[in-house]
Amino acid sequence: MLTLPIEKQWFDMILGGDKQEEYRDITPYYDARFTNAPRFYYDGLSCFYVRLRAGYRKDSPSLVIRCWLDTGKGKPEWGAEPDKVYFRLHIVERILSGAFT
């Protein structure tokens, strides 16, 4: 499962259900990570799990999301720069991370 650090502000919005997408720059690093993520089908979508960690410490708060991936422009209110194209992680479900430890 991928583990991605995320700023606390965005983590809290995802945890509360207010933010439905997470953005990552389109780089070879993220391309390789997303391409190699184990996938499964959920409601006809090719999904994978990602652990979002609010910080870099091992004991930082974390949350597992089920998501699907595409590319496109993000929403500025969710942290995206206007007119910039990103990898977009569309959140299908938030799962307590304790189920995956």
N, C-alpha and C positions, 0 to 999 in steps of 0.2 A: 504494500500500500504506500502511495506517495505521502510524504509529510511536507507541508508547505508552511513557512512562517507567514503570519499576517498581522497587520497592525491591530491593536486592541479595539480601536473604533470600529473597524470593519468586522472584526470577530463578533463583537457585541451585536451589531446589526444583523449578521447572519444568524446568530444564536436566537435572537428575538424574532426572526422571520421577516425582517424589514428589507434585507438585501438578498436578492435572488440570484446574483451572479458574482463571481470573483474573477478578476482580470490578472493576466500575466503577459509580460512583453513577449513578442514573437522573436525568440532567439533559438539558436541551435540547442542550447541547454534545455529549455522547456520543451522544444519539439521532441527531443530524444526521450525525455521523461514521460511525456504524455503518450507518445507512440508506443512505448514499452510497458505502459500500465496495463495490468490484467483487466480484461473487459468482460462484460456479461450483458445480456439483453434484458431490459426492463421497459415494459410498455412499448416495445418496438424500437427503443433507443439503445445505442451502444454506450453503456455506462461504465463507470469505474468509481472506486472509493478513493477519497482523499482525506487525510487528517490535516486539519487546519490548526496551527498552534499559534496562540497569541504571544509571540516572542520566540526567542531562540533557546531558552533553557528547557531542559528535559521535563521539568516539573511545571512549566507554563500551562495555563488552561488550554485544553484542546477539544476539538469537536470533529467527528467524522461526518462527511457528507457523501451522499450518492449523487453523482453529477454526470452530465454529458458535455461534450466539448465541441465548439466551433470557433470560427474567427469572425471578428466584426468590431464595430465601434461600441464602446461602452458608454455607460451613463455617468455624466460628471457628478451627479449626487451620490454615486457609489464609488467615487474615487478615480474615474477614468479621465484622461485628458481629452478635451473636445477634438473630434475628427481623427483621433489616433485609433489604429486597428490593433486589437489584442487577441490573444487566446482568451475565450470566454468559457468559464466553467459555469454551466447552468445547474443550479442546485435543485435536485428532484426531491431530496429528503435529507433532513438533519437527523443524525443518529448519535446517541450518547457514546462517547469514546470508550467508556468502560467495557462495552460489549466487544471491543477489538483488542484489548490489552493482553 
